[in-house]
Amino acid sequence: MSWKKKYAIGCLIALFVFTAMDSYDRPNRDVRFGAVIVMAAVWPVTVSVILGGAVGEMVRDGLPSES
């Protein structure tokens, strides 16, 4: 995987984590509107990239039961 893909995935994961931390650090208060927008845009992309990468690795390497 090229460094650009690794950097992009790292940025997506960082946005996901930092937005979640921002929401967690504000108990009993409303979540910031910007945090809601960022999380709504980032979490599906992050999850699909991670799951897609995991499935891609399994397909390329073969399932453990096929060995």
Predicted model as a PDB file, atoms N, CA, C, CB and O in Angstrom, pLDDT in the B-factor column:
MODEL        1                                                                  
ATOM      1  N   MET A   1       0.847  -1.167   0.000  1.00 65.00           N  
ATOM      2  CA  MET A   1       0.000   0.000   0.000  1.00 65.00           C  
ATOM      3  C   MET A   1       0.897   1.236   0.000  1.00 65.00           C  
ATOM      4  CB  MET A   1      -0.967  -0.005   1.220  1.00 65.00           C  
ATOM      5  O   MET A   1       1.891   1.286   0.725  1.00 65.00           O  
ATOM      6  N   SER A   2       0.555   2.208  -0.795  1.00 74.00           N  
ATOM      7  CA  SER A   2       1.381   3.405  -0.896  1.00 74.00           C  
ATOM      8  C   SER A   2       1.209   4.278   0.347  1.00 74.00           C  
ATOM      9  CB  SER A   2       1.026   4.201  -2.165  1.00 74.00           C  
ATOM     10  O   SER A   2       0.249   4.129   1.103  1.00 74.00           O  
ATOM     11  N   TRP A   3       2.140   5.170   0.534  1.00 77.00           N  
ATOM     12  CA  TRP A   3       2.098   6.030   1.714  1.00 77.00           C  
ATOM     13  C   TRP A   3       0.908   6.982   1.654  1.00 77.00           C  
ATOM     14  CB  TRP A   3       3.402   6.824   1.845  1.00 77.00           C  
ATOM     15  O   TRP A   3       0.403   7.402   2.696  1.00 77.00           O  
ATOM     16  N   LYS A   4       0.454   7.327   0.456  1.00 81.00           N  
ATOM     17  CA  LYS A   4      -0.699   8.224   0.343  1.00 81.00           C  
ATOM     18  C   LYS A   4      -1.969   7.559   0.867  1.00 81.00           C  
ATOM     19  CB  LYS A   4      -0.897   8.658  -1.114  1.00 81.00           C  
ATOM     20  O   LYS A   4      -2.780   8.200   1.535  1.00 81.00           O  
ATOM     21  N   LYS A   5      -2.140   6.278   0.562  1.00 78.00           N  
ATOM     22  CA  LYS A   5      -3.310   5.552   1.068  1.00 78.00           C  
ATOM     23  C   LYS A   5      -3.227   5.403   2.584  1.00 78.00           C  
ATOM     24  CB  LYS A   5      -3.422   4.162   0.400  1.00 78.00           C  
ATOM     25  O   LYS A   5      -4.230   5.564   3.279  1.00 78.00           O  
ATOM     26  N   LYS A   6      -2.046   5.100   3.094  1.00 80.00           N  
ATOM     27  CA  LYS A   6      -1.875   4.968   4.537  1.00 80.00           C  
ATOM     28  C   LYS A   6      -2.161   6.295   5.231  1.00 80.00           C  
ATOM     29  CB  LYS A   6      -0.455   4.486   4.871  1.00 80.00           C  
ATOM     30  O   LYS A   6      -2.786   6.321   6.292  1.00 80.00           O  
ATOM     31  N   TYR A   7      -1.711   7.382   4.644  1.00 85.00           N  
ATOM     32  CA  TYR A   7      -1.938   8.710   5.208  1.00 85.00           C  
ATOM     33  C   TYR A   7      -3.430   9.042   5.208  1.00 85.00           C  
ATOM     34  CB  TYR A   7      -1.150   9.777   4.418  1.00 85.00           C  
ATOM     35  O   TYR A   7      -3.945   9.556   6.200  1.00 85.00           O  
ATOM     36  N   ALA A   8      -4.125   8.755   4.114  1.00 81.00           N  
ATOM     37  CA  ALA A   8      -5.559   9.033   4.025  1.00 81.00           C  
ATOM     38  C   ALA A   8      -6.343   8.208   5.043  1.00 81.00           C  
ATOM     39  CB  ALA A   8      -6.072   8.747   2.608  1.00 81.00           C  
ATOM     40  O   ALA A   8      -7.254   8.723   5.691  1.00 81.00           O  
ATOM     41  N   ILE A   9      -5.994   6.940   5.184  1.00 81.00           N  
ATOM     42  CA  ILE A   9      -6.677   6.093   6.161  1.00 81.00           C  
ATOM     43  C   ILE A   9      -6.390   6.582   7.578  1.00 81.00           C  
ATOM     44  CB  ILE A   9      -6.243   4.621   6.003  1.00 81.00           C  
ATOM     45  O   ILE A   9      -7.284   6.589   8.425  1.00 81.00           O  
ATOM     46  N   GLY A  10      -5.174   6.983   7.836  1.00 84.00           N  
ATOM     47  CA  GLY A  10      -4.825   7.526   9.150  1.00 84.00           C  
ATOM     48  C   GLY A  10      -5.601   8.792   9.464  1.00 84.00           C  
ATOM     49  O   GLY A  10      -6.029   8.988  10.601  1.00 84.00           O  
ATOM     50  N   CYS A  11      -5.788   9.654   8.473  1.00 84.00           N  
ATOM     51  CA  CYS A  11      -6.562  10.884   8.674  1.00 84.00           C  
ATOM     52  C   CYS A  11      -8.028  10.573   8.958  1.00 84.00           C  
ATOM     53  CB  CYS A  11      -6.449  11.795   7.442  1.00 84.00           C  
ATOM     54  O   CYS A  11      -8.636  11.201   9.824  1.00 84.00           O  
ATOM     55  N   LEU A  12      -8.596   9.615   8.242  1.00 82.00           N  
ATOM     56  CA  LEU A  12      -9.982   9.222   8.492  1.00 82.00           C  
ATOM     57  C   LEU A  12     -10.159   8.681   9.906  1.00 82.00           C  
ATOM     58  CB  LEU A  12     -10.429   8.174   7.474  1.00 82.00           C  
ATOM     59  O   LEU A  12     -11.109   9.039  10.603  1.00 82.00           O  
ATOM     60  N   ILE A  13      -9.252   7.830  10.316  1.00 83.00           N  
ATOM     61  CA  ILE A  13      -9.346   7.253  11.657  1.00 83.00           C  
ATOM     62  C   ILE A  13      -9.145   8.338  12.718  1.00 83.00           C  
ATOM     63  CB  ILE A  13      -8.302   6.123  11.838  1.00 83.00           C  
ATOM     64  O   ILE A  13      -9.826   8.333  13.744  1.00 83.00           O  
ATOM     65  N   ALA A  14      -8.224   9.262  12.478  1.00 86.00           N  
ATOM     66  CA  ALA A  14      -8.000  10.354  13.430  1.00 86.00           C  
ATOM     67  C   ALA A  14      -9.234  11.242  13.547  1.00 86.00           C  
ATOM     68  CB  ALA A  14      -6.789  11.193  13.006  1.00 86.00           C  
ATOM     69  O   ALA A  14      -9.602  11.629  14.656  1.00 86.00           O  
ATOM     70  N   LEU A  15      -9.879  11.573  12.434  1.00 84.00           N  
ATOM     71  CA  LEU A  15     -11.109  12.365  12.491  1.00 84.00           C  
ATOM     72  C   LEU A  15     -12.181  11.646  13.293  1.00 84.00           C  
ATOM     73  CB  LEU A  15     -11.622  12.664  11.080  1.00 84.00           C  
ATOM     74  O   LEU A  15     -12.870  12.258  14.110  1.00 84.00           O  
ATOM     75  N   PHE A  16     -12.319  10.355  13.061  1.00 79.00           N  
ATOM     76  CA  PHE A  16     -13.293   9.545  13.789  1.00 79.00           C  
ATOM     77  C   PHE A  16     -13.010   9.583  15.288  1.00 79.00           C  
ATOM     78  CB  PHE A  16     -13.276   8.093  13.281  1.00 79.00           C  
ATOM     79  O   PHE A  16     -13.919   9.817  16.085  1.00 79.00           O  
ATOM     80  N   VAL A  17     -11.764   9.356  15.674  1.00 84.00           N  
ATOM     81  CA  VAL A  17     -11.390   9.295  17.089  1.00 84.00           C  
ATOM     82  C   VAL A  17     -11.503  10.662  17.749  1.00 84.00           C  
ATOM     83  CB  VAL A  17      -9.966   8.758  17.242  1.00 84.00           C  
ATOM     84  O   VAL A  17     -12.055  10.767  18.844  1.00 84.00           O  
ATOM     85  N   PHE A  18     -10.996  11.710  17.111  1.00 84.00           N  
ATOM     86  CA  PHE A  18     -11.037  13.041  17.722  1.00 84.00           C  
ATOM     87  C   PHE A  18     -12.465  13.553  17.885  1.00 84.00           C  
ATOM     88  CB  PHE A  18     -10.233  14.025  16.887  1.00 84.00           C  
ATOM     89  O   PHE A  18     -12.774  14.213  18.877  1.00 84.00           O  
ATOM     90  N   THR A  19     -13.330  13.260  16.931  1.00 82.00           N  
ATOM     91  CA  THR A  19     -14.721  13.680  17.048  1.00 82.00           C  
ATOM     92  C   THR A  19     -15.416  12.910  18.160  1.00 82.00           C  
ATOM     93  CB  THR A  19     -15.461  13.481  15.719  1.00 82.00           C  
ATOM     94  O   THR A  19     -16.202  13.486  18.911  1.00 82.00           O  
ATOM     95  N   ALA A  20     -15.141  11.637  18.273  1.00 80.00           N  
ATOM     96  CA  ALA A  20     -15.721  10.848  19.360  1.00 80.00           C  
ATOM     97  C   ALA A  20     -15.214  11.340  20.716  1.00 80.00           C  
ATOM     98  CB  ALA A  20     -15.390   9.355  19.177  1.00 80.00           C  
ATOM     99  O   ALA A  20     -15.983  11.410  21.674  1.00 80.00           O  
ATOM    100  N   MET A  21     -13.928  11.679  20.802  1.00 83.00           N  
ATOM    101  CA  MET A  21     -13.377  12.197  22.056  1.00 83.00           C  
ATOM    102  C   MET A  21     -14.006  13.535  22.416  1.00 83.00           C  
ATOM    103  CB  MET A  21     -11.854  12.343  21.952  1.00 83.00           C  
ATOM    104  O   MET A  21     -14.268  13.793  23.591  1.00 83.00           O  
ATOM    105  N   ASP A  22     -14.253  14.389  21.431  1.00 79.00           N  
ATOM    106  CA  ASP A  22     -14.879  15.679  21.675  1.00 79.00           C  
ATOM    107  C   ASP A  22     -16.285  15.491  22.249  1.00 79.00           C  
ATOM    108  CB  ASP A  22     -14.932  16.505  20.379  1.00 79.00           C  
ATOM    109  O   ASP A  22     -16.683  16.207  23.167  1.00 79.00           O  
ATOM    110  N   SER A  23     -17.018  14.549  21.720  1.00 75.00           N  
ATOM    111  CA  SER A  23     -18.364  14.281  22.217  1.00 75.00           C  
ATOM    112  C   SER A  23     -18.316  13.669  23.613  1.00 75.00           C  
ATOM    113  CB  SER A  23     -19.114  13.351  21.256  1.00 75.00           C  
ATOM    114  O   SER A  23     -19.168  13.971  24.449  1.00 75.00           O  
ATOM    115  N   TYR A  24     -17.345  12.825  23.869  1.00 79.00           N  
ATOM    116  CA  TYR A  24     -17.214  12.157  25.167  1.00 79.00           C  
ATOM    117  C   TYR A  24     -16.796  13.136  26.261  1.00 79.00           C  
ATOM    118  CB  TYR A  24     -16.200  11.017  25.074  1.00 79.00           C  
ATOM    119  O   TYR A  24     -17.190  12.977  27.417  1.00 79.00           O  
ATOM    120  N   ASP A  25     -16.001  14.145  25.908  1.00 75.00           N  
ATOM    121  CA  ASP A  25     -15.501  15.104  26.895  1.00 75.00           C  
ATOM    122  C   ASP A  25     -16.548  16.128  27.316  1.00 75.00           C  
ATOM    123  CB  ASP A  25     -14.297  15.820  26.343  1.00 75.00           C  
ATOM    124  O   ASP A  25     -16.282  16.962  28.182  1.00 75.00           O  
ATOM    125  N   ARG A  26     -17.720  16.077  26.722  1.00 73.00           N  
ATOM    126  CA  ARG A  26     -18.761  17.062  27.028  1.00 73.00           C  
ATOM    127  C   ARG A  26     -20.003  16.366  27.597  1.00 73.00           C  
ATOM    128  CB  ARG A  26     -19.132  17.875  25.759  1.00 73.00           C  
ATOM    129  O   ARG A  26     -21.051  16.386  26.951  1.00 73.00           O  
ATOM    130  N   PRO A  27     -19.920  15.751  28.783  1.00 75.00           N  
ATOM    131  CA  PRO A  27     -21.096  15.060  29.317  1.00 75.00           C  
ATOM    132  C   PRO A  27     -22.190  16.045  29.715  1.00 75.00           C  
ATOM    133  CB  PRO A  27     -20.706  14.202  30.521  1.00 75.00           C  
ATOM    134  O   PRO A  27     -21.907  17.167  30.134  1.00 75.00           O  
ATOM    135  N   ASN A  28     -23.422  15.617  29.581  1.00 77.00           N  
ATOM    136  CA  ASN A  28     -24.611  16.391  29.955  1.00 77.00           C  
ATOM    137  C   ASN A  28     -24.749  17.704  29.196  1.00 77.00           C  
ATOM    138  CB  ASN A  28     -24.584  16.676  31.426  1.00 77.00           C  
ATOM    139  O   ASN A  28     -25.433  18.618  29.656  1.00 77.00           O  
ATOM    140  N   ARG A  29     -24.113  17.803  28.053  1.00 79.00           N  
ATOM    141  CA  ARG A  29     -24.266  18.980  27.189  1.00 79.00           C  
ATOM    142  C   ARG A  29     -24.549  18.498  25.780  1.00 79.00           C  
ATOM    143  CB  ARG A  29     -22.990  19.891  27.223  1.00 79.00           C  
ATOM    144  O   ARG A  29     -24.263  17.354  25.425  1.00 79.00           O  
ATOM    145  N   ASP A  30     -25.109  19.379  24.996  1.00 79.00           N  
ATOM    146  CA  ASP A  30     -25.380  19.024  23.606  1.00 79.00           C  
ATOM    147  C   ASP A  30     -24.078  18.867  22.838  1.00 79.00           C  
ATOM    148  CB  ASP A  30     -26.270  20.084  22.938  1.00 79.00           C  
ATOM    149  O   ASP A  30     -23.093  19.560  23.092  1.00 79.00           O  
ATOM    150  N   VAL A  31     -24.104  17.947  21.904  1.00 77.00           N  
ATOM    151  CA  VAL A  31     -22.941  17.726  21.053  1.00 77.00           C  
ATOM    152  C   VAL A  31     -22.858  18.873  20.052  1.00 77.00           C  
ATOM    153  CB  VAL A  31     -23.023  16.342  20.323  1.00 77.00           C  
ATOM    154  O   VAL A  31     -23.879  19.348  19.555  1.00 77.00           O  
ATOM    155  N   ARG A  32     -21.650  19.307  19.762  1.00 82.00           N  
ATOM    156  CA  ARG A  32     -21.461  20.388  18.790  1.00 82.00           C  
ATOM    157  C   ARG A  32     -21.954  19.960  17.418  1.00 82.00           C  
ATOM    158  CB  ARG A  32     -19.983  20.803  18.715  1.00 82.00           C  
ATOM    159  O   ARG A  32     -21.795  18.807  17.020  1.00 82.00           O  
ATOM    160  N   PHE A  33     -22.552  20.898  16.704  1.00 85.00           N  
ATOM    161  CA  PHE A  33     -23.114  20.601  15.387  1.00 85.00           C  
ATOM    162  C   PHE A  33     -22.016  20.152  14.420  1.00 85.00           C  
ATOM    163  CB  PHE A  33     -23.850  21.836  14.824  1.00 85.00           C  
ATOM    164  O   PHE A  33     -22.234  19.246  13.615  1.00 85.00           O  
ATOM    165  N   GLY A  34     -20.851  20.772  14.492  1.00 83.00           N  
ATOM    166  CA  GLY A  34     -19.741  20.389  13.623  1.00 83.00           C  
ATOM    167  C   GLY A  34     -19.290  18.959  13.872  1.00 83.00           C  
ATOM    168  O   GLY A  34     -18.926  18.242  12.940  1.00 83.00           O  
ATOM    169  N   ALA A  35     -19.317  18.549  15.140  1.00 81.00           N  
ATOM    170  CA  ALA A  35     -18.933  17.175  15.469  1.00 81.00           C  
ATOM    171  C   ALA A  35     -19.926  16.182  14.885  1.00 81.00           C  
ATOM    172  CB  ALA A  35     -18.837  16.991  16.989  1.00 81.00           C  
ATOM    173  O   ALA A  35     -19.536  15.108  14.427  1.00 81.00           O  
ATOM    174  N   VAL A  36     -21.193  16.533  14.897  1.00 82.00           N  
ATOM    175  CA  VAL A  36     -22.218  15.652  14.326  1.00 82.00           C  
ATOM    176  C   VAL A  36     -22.011  15.510  12.818  1.00 82.00           C  
ATOM    177  CB  VAL A  36     -23.639  16.199  14.627  1.00 82.00           C  
ATOM    178  O   VAL A  36     -22.092  14.407  12.278  1.00 82.00           O  
ATOM    179  N   ILE A  37     -21.745  16.619  12.148  1.00 86.00           N  
ATOM    180  CA  ILE A  37     -21.532  16.592  10.702  1.00 86.00           C  
ATOM    181  C   ILE A  37     -20.282  15.779  10.349  1.00 86.00           C  
ATOM    182  CB  ILE A  37     -21.408  18.027  10.152  1.00 86.00           C  
ATOM    183  O   ILE A  37     -20.313  14.959   9.431  1.00 86.00           O  
ATOM    184  N   VAL A  38     -19.191  16.004  11.071  1.00 83.00           N  
ATOM    185  CA  VAL A  38     -17.948  15.269  10.799  1.00 83.00           C  
ATOM    186  C   VAL A  38     -18.148  13.784  11.030  1.00 83.00           C  
ATOM    187  CB  VAL A  38     -16.799  15.792  11.680  1.00 83.00           C  
ATOM    188  O   VAL A  38     -17.726  12.966  10.212  1.00 83.00           O  
ATOM    189  N   MET A  39     -18.789  13.422  12.142  1.00 81.00           N  
ATOM    190  CA  MET A  39     -18.989  12.006  12.442  1.00 81.00           C  
ATOM    191  C   MET A  39     -19.911  11.360  11.409  1.00 81.00           C  
ATOM    192  CB  MET A  39     -19.568  11.832  13.856  1.00 81.00           C  
ATOM    193  O   MET A  39     -19.684  10.220  11.004  1.00 81.00           O  
ATOM    194  N   ALA A  40     -20.940  12.074  10.985  1.00 85.00           N  
ATOM    195  CA  ALA A  40     -21.856  11.522   9.980  1.00 85.00           C  
ATOM    196  C   ALA A  40     -21.153  11.292   8.646  1.00 85.00           C  
ATOM    197  CB  ALA A  40     -23.051  12.457   9.781  1.00 85.00           C  
ATOM    198  O   ALA A  40     -21.494  10.363   7.915  1.00 85.00           O  
ATOM    199  N   ALA A  41     -20.180  12.129   8.332  1.00 84.00           N  
ATOM    200  CA  ALA A  41     -19.467  11.981   7.066  1.00 84.00           C  
ATOM    201  C   ALA A  41     -18.327  10.977   7.157  1.00 84.00           C  
ATOM    202  CB  ALA A  41     -18.929  13.319   6.615  1.00 84.00           C  
ATOM    203  O   ALA A  41     -18.015  10.307   6.172  1.00 84.00           O  
ATOM    204  N   VAL A  42     -17.705  10.862   8.318  1.00 82.00           N  
ATOM    205  CA  VAL A  42     -16.476  10.082   8.444  1.00 82.00           C  
ATOM    206  C   VAL A  42     -16.732   8.618   8.789  1.00 82.00           C  
ATOM    207  CB  VAL A  42     -15.590  10.696   9.493  1.00 82.00           C  
ATOM    208  O   VAL A  42     -16.052   7.745   8.250  1.00 82.00           O  
ATOM    209  N   TRP A  43     -17.686   8.318   9.669  1.00 80.00           N  
ATOM    210  CA  TRP A  43     -17.779   6.930  10.150  1.00 80.00           C  
ATOM    211  C   TRP A  43     -18.111   5.928   9.055  1.00 80.00           C  
ATOM    212  CB  TRP A  43     -18.817   6.835  11.229  1.00 80.00           C  
ATOM    213  O   TRP A  43     -17.537   4.839   9.070  1.00 80.00           O  
ATOM    214  N   PRO A  44     -19.002   6.220   8.102  1.00 85.00           N  
ATOM    215  CA  PRO A  44     -19.247   5.191   7.086  1.00 85.00           C  
ATOM    216  C   PRO A  44     -18.034   4.947   6.188  1.00 85.00           C  
ATOM    217  CB  PRO A  44     -20.436   5.584   6.232  1.00 85.00           C  
ATOM    218  O   PRO A  44     -17.767   3.816   5.783  1.00 85.00           O  
ATOM    219  N   VAL A  45     -17.314   6.010   5.886  1.00 82.00           N  
ATOM    220  CA  VAL A  45     -16.122   5.872   5.040  1.00 82.00           C  
ATOM    221  C   VAL A  45     -15.047   5.080   5.784  1.00 82.00           C  
ATOM    222  CB  VAL A  45     -15.576   7.267   4.621  1.00 82.00           C  
ATOM    223  O   VAL A  45     -14.423   4.187   5.211  1.00 82.00           O  
ATOM    224  N   THR A  46     -14.832   5.406   7.054  1.00 79.00           N  
ATOM    225  CA  THR A  46     -13.818   4.719   7.847  1.00 79.00           C  
ATOM    226  C   THR A  46     -14.134   3.234   7.983  1.00 79.00           C  
ATOM    227  CB  THR A  46     -13.702   5.358   9.228  1.00 79.00           C  
ATOM    228  O   THR A  46     -13.262   2.387   7.789  1.00 79.00           O  
ATOM    229  N   VAL A  47     -15.372   2.925   8.315  1.00 82.00           N  
ATOM    230  CA  VAL A  47     -15.764   1.524   8.494  1.00 82.00           C  
ATOM    231  C   VAL A  47     -15.648   0.755   7.179  1.00 82.00           C  
ATOM    232  CB  VAL A  47     -17.202   1.433   9.036  1.00 82.00           C  
ATOM    233  O   VAL A  47     -15.163  -0.376   7.163  1.00 82.00           O  
ATOM    234  N   SER A  48     -16.092   1.362   6.081  1.00 84.00           N  
ATOM    235  CA  SER A  48     -16.010   0.653   4.806  1.00 84.00           C  
ATOM    236  C   SER A  48     -14.567   0.447   4.361  1.00 84.00           C  
ATOM    237  CB  SER A  48     -16.774   1.412   3.736  1.00 84.00           C  
ATOM    238  O   SER A  48     -14.253  -0.591   3.778  1.00 84.00           O  
ATOM    239  N   VAL A  49     -13.691   1.395   4.616  1.00 81.00           N  
ATOM    240  CA  VAL A  49     -12.282   1.241   4.250  1.00 81.00           C  
ATOM    241  C   VAL A  49     -11.633   0.149   5.085  1.00 81.00           C  
ATOM    242  CB  VAL A  49     -11.525   2.567   4.430  1.00 81.00           C  
ATOM    243  O   VAL A  49     -10.887  -0.673   4.552  1.00 81.00           O  
ATOM    244  N   ILE A  50     -11.905   0.128   6.381  1.00 80.00           N  
ATOM    245  CA  ILE A  50     -11.305  -0.883   7.249  1.00 80.00           C  
ATOM    246  C   ILE A  50     -11.836  -2.272   6.913  1.00 80.00           C  
ATOM    247  CB  ILE A  50     -11.577  -0.555   8.723  1.00 80.00           C  
ATOM    248  O   ILE A  50     -11.061  -3.217   6.771  1.00 80.00           O  
ATOM    249  N   LEU A  51     -13.157  -2.398   6.786  1.00 84.00           N  
ATOM    250  CA  LEU A  51     -13.723  -3.703   6.450  1.00 84.00           C  
ATOM    251  C   LEU A  51     -13.321  -4.137   5.041  1.00 84.00           C  
ATOM    252  CB  LEU A  51     -15.248  -3.665   6.570  1.00 84.00           C  
ATOM    253  O   LEU A  51     -13.019  -5.309   4.813  1.00 84.00           O  
ATOM    254  N   GLY A  52     -13.317  -3.209   4.112  1.00 84.00           N  
ATOM    255  CA  GLY A  52     -12.891  -3.544   2.756  1.00 84.00           C  
ATOM    256  C   GLY A  52     -11.445  -3.985   2.700  1.00 84.00           C  
ATOM    257  O   GLY A  52     -11.100  -4.899   1.952  1.00 84.00           O  
ATOM    258  N   GLY A  53     -10.596  -3.341   3.487  1.00 80.00           N  
ATOM    259  CA  GLY A  53      -9.194  -3.754   3.540  1.00 80.00           C  
ATOM    260  C   GLY A  53      -9.025  -5.129   4.145  1.00 80.00           C  
ATOM    261  O   GLY A  53      -8.214  -5.929   3.679  1.00 80.00           O  
ATOM    262  N   ALA A  54      -9.804  -5.403   5.196  1.00 78.00           N  
ATOM    263  CA  ALA A  54      -9.720  -6.720   5.832  1.00 78.00           C  
ATOM    264  C   ALA A  54     -10.210  -7.813   4.889  1.00 78.00           C  
ATOM    265  CB  ALA A  54     -10.536  -6.742   7.133  1.00 78.00           C  
ATOM    266  O   ALA A  54      -9.584  -8.867   4.781  1.00 78.00           O  
ATOM    267  N   VAL A  55     -11.314  -7.570   4.215  1.00 82.00           N  
ATOM    268  CA  VAL A  55     -11.841  -8.554   3.273  1.00 82.00           C  
ATOM    269  C   VAL A  55     -10.877  -8.720   2.096  1.00 82.00           C  
ATOM    270  CB  VAL A  55     -13.246  -8.132   2.771  1.00 82.00           C  
ATOM    271  O   VAL A  55     -10.656  -9.841   1.636  1.00 82.00           O  
ATOM    272  N   GLY A  56     -10.316  -7.642   1.615  1.00 80.00           N  
ATOM    273  CA  GLY A  56      -9.356  -7.712   0.521  1.00 80.00           C  
ATOM    274  C   GLY A  56      -8.126  -8.524   0.886  1.00 80.00           C  
ATOM    275  O   GLY A  56      -7.624  -9.293   0.067  1.00 80.00           O  
ATOM    276  N   GLU A  57      -7.637  -8.362   2.109  1.00 78.00           N  
ATOM    277  CA  GLU A  57      -6.492  -9.156   2.564  1.00 78.00           C  
ATOM    278  C   GLU A  57      -6.850 -10.634   2.624  1.00 78.00           C  
ATOM    279  CB  GLU A  57      -6.012  -8.672   3.941  1.00 78.00           C  
ATOM    280  O   GLU A  57      -6.050 -11.486   2.239  1.00 78.00           O  
ATOM    281  N   MET A  58      -8.049 -10.940   3.106  1.00 78.00           N  
ATOM    282  CA  MET A  58      -8.459 -12.344   3.197  1.00 78.00           C  
ATOM    283  C   MET A  58      -8.594 -12.965   1.813  1.00 78.00           C  
ATOM    284  CB  MET A  58      -9.783 -12.469   3.958  1.00 78.00           C  
ATOM    285  O   MET A  58      -8.193 -14.109   1.600  1.00 78.00           O  
ATOM    286  N   VAL A  59      -9.154 -12.215   0.881  1.00 80.00           N  
ATOM    287  CA  VAL A  59      -9.344 -12.747  -0.474  1.00 80.00           C  
ATOM    288  C   VAL A  59      -7.997 -12.950  -1.158  1.00 80.00           C  
ATOM    289  CB  VAL A  59     -10.232 -11.800  -1.315  1.00 80.00           C  
ATOM    290  O   VAL A  59      -7.777 -13.955  -1.834  1.00 80.00           O  
ATOM    291  N   ARG A  60      -7.107 -11.992  -0.974  1.00 77.00           N  
ATOM    292  CA  ARG A  60      -5.805 -12.095  -1.636  1.00 77.00           C  
ATOM    293  C   ARG A  60      -4.969 -13.228  -1.039  1.00 77.00           C  
ATOM    294  CB  ARG A  60      -5.046 -10.765  -1.524  1.00 77.00           C  
ATOM    295  O   ARG A  60      -4.327 -13.976  -1.777  1.00 77.00           O  
ATOM    296  N   ASP A  61      -4.971 -13.361   0.282  1.00 75.00           N  
ATOM    297  CA  ASP A  61      -4.160 -14.373   0.946  1.00 75.00           C  
ATOM    298  C   ASP A  61      -4.861 -15.720   1.043  1.00 75.00           C  
ATOM    299  CB  ASP A  61      -3.784 -13.903   2.320  1.00 75.00           C  
ATOM    300  O   ASP A  61      -4.206 -16.735   1.281  1.00 75.00           O  
ATOM    301  N   GLY A  62      -6.150 -15.750   0.867  1.00 72.00           N  
ATOM    302  CA  GLY A  62      -6.904 -16.995   1.013  1.00 72.00           C  
ATOM    303  C   GLY A  62      -7.352 -17.171   2.445  1.00 72.00           C  
ATOM    304  O   GLY A  62      -6.690 -16.701   3.370  1.00 72.00           O  
ATOM    305  N   LEU A  63      -8.449 -17.830   2.629  1.00 64.00           N  
ATOM    306  CA  LEU A  63      -8.960 -18.092   3.966  1.00 64.00           C  
ATOM    307  C   LEU A  63      -8.068 -19.100   4.684  1.00 64.00           C  
ATOM    308  CB  LEU A  63     -10.409 -18.605   3.901  1.00 64.00           C  
ATOM    309  O   LEU A  63      -7.443 -19.939   4.035  1.00 64.00           O  
ATOM    310  N   PRO A  64      -7.998 -19.031   6.012  1.00 65.00           N  
ATOM    311  CA  PRO A  64      -7.136 -19.968   6.756  1.00 65.00           C  
ATOM    312  C   PRO A  64      -7.546 -21.434   6.531  1.00 65.00           C  
ATOM    313  CB  PRO A  64      -7.182 -19.642   8.260  1.00 65.00           C  
ATOM    314  O   PRO A  64      -6.690 -22.317   6.580  1.00 65.00           O  
ATOM    315  N   SER A  65      -8.811 -21.705   6.292  1.00 64.00           N  
ATOM    316  CA  SER A  65      -9.249 -23.075   6.110  1.00 64.00           C  
ATOM    317  C   SER A  65      -8.835 -23.646   4.747  1.00 64.00           C  
ATOM    318  CB  SER A  65     -10.751 -23.153   6.267  1.00 64.00           C  
ATOM    319  O   SER A  65      -8.886 -24.859   4.540  1.00 64.00           O  
ATOM    320  N   GLU A  66      -8.425 -22.772   3.821  1.00 57.00           N  
ATOM    321  CA  GLU A  66      -8.029 -23.216   2.490  1.00 57.00           C  
ATOM    322  C   GLU A  66      -6.573 -23.656   2.421  1.00 57.00           C  
ATOM    323  CB  GLU A  66      -8.267 -22.117   1.496  1.00 57.00           C  
ATOM    324  O   GLU A  66      -6.140 -24.201   1.406  1.00 57.00           O  
ATOM    325  N   SER A  67      -5.826 -23.430   3.470  1.00 54.00           N  
ATOM    326  CA  SER A  67      -4.386 -23.745   3.472  1.00 54.00           C  
ATOM    327  C   SER A  67      -4.118 -25.226   3.443  1.00 54.00           C  
ATOM    328  CB  SER A  67      -3.720 -23.148   4.682  1.00 54.00           C  
ATOM    329  O   SER A  67      -2.960 -25.644   3.441  1.00 54.00           O  
TER     330      SER A  67                                                      
ENDMDL                                                                          
END                                                                             
